[in-house]
Amino acid sequence: MSVTRTISLADLTSGELADLFCELGSSEQADFLATIIKIASSWGGAGWCQQSSFIMRDANQDAREAVRVLASHLPPEDLAWVAMAGAA
């Protein structure tokens, strides 16, 4: 038996959104992250940089681990940029 329900996207929980994200392939997951940057480029002020700061301020150990693992796979030139940004 399966159940189909119609929901408003505003009704999605963070867990449901994460489940959907995890069902995507790596290419679609990368596109998802790229789309965040495209959307955030229209934000005023500090934009995505400030939002990233807020996210990491609220991040628990599991969220920080997810970011660390993603970052660990960056190419060397991006890791150098991250190191320089953290030193500033």
N, C-alpha and C positions, 0 to 999 in steps of 0.2 A: 504494500500500500504506500502511496506517496501523497503528500499534501502540497498543494500549490497555494501560495498566498500572495496577494498583491499588497505591496507596502509603499509608503512614501519613503523616499531616500532619507528624509530627516529622521525616520524611525530606525534606521540602521544603527546598531550599537558598534562600538569600536571592535568588539570581538567578531561580529558578523562581517564587518568590513575587512578585518584581518583574514578571516576564512576565505572570503572572495579573492583577496590578494594572493593568498597561498595556492589557490586553484589555478592561477595564471602561470604560464610558462615564464622562463627567465626573460625572454625578449619583451613580453607584455609587462612584466614587473618593472623592467628598465624603462619602458615607455611611460608607465604610471608615474615613476619618479621624475622623469623628464617633464611630464605634464604639470606636475606640482610647480616646477620652476617657471614654466610658461605662465601659469596662472598667477603665481606670486610676483612676476615681473611687473604686473599692473598695480601692485600695492604701493601706497605712498610710504614715505618715511624710510625706515631701515628695512622694510619689507621682509623678505625671507630670512635675512640674517637675524633680525630681531625675533622673528617667530621661532627660528631654530634655537635661539637662546632660551626662549620661554619653554620650548619642548624639552630641552635638556635639563632645565631647572626642575621640571615636573617628572622627569624620567626616573623610573625605578631601576633596580639592578638588571632586570630582564631587558628593558628598553635600551639601557646603555650597552648591554652585551650585543644586541642586534646592531646597533650603530658601530660598535667596535669591530664586529665581524665584517660588516660591509666595508668599513674603512680599511681593514687589513688587506683587502683585495684591490685597493687602488693602485694604479701604476706609480712608479717611483716619483715622477714629476709632480703628481698630485699629493703624495705624502710629504714631499719637500714643501709644498705650498701650505699644507696643513700645519707642519712644524713651524714655519715662519709666521703664520697667522697666530698661532698659540704663543709665540714668543713676543708678539707685539703688545 
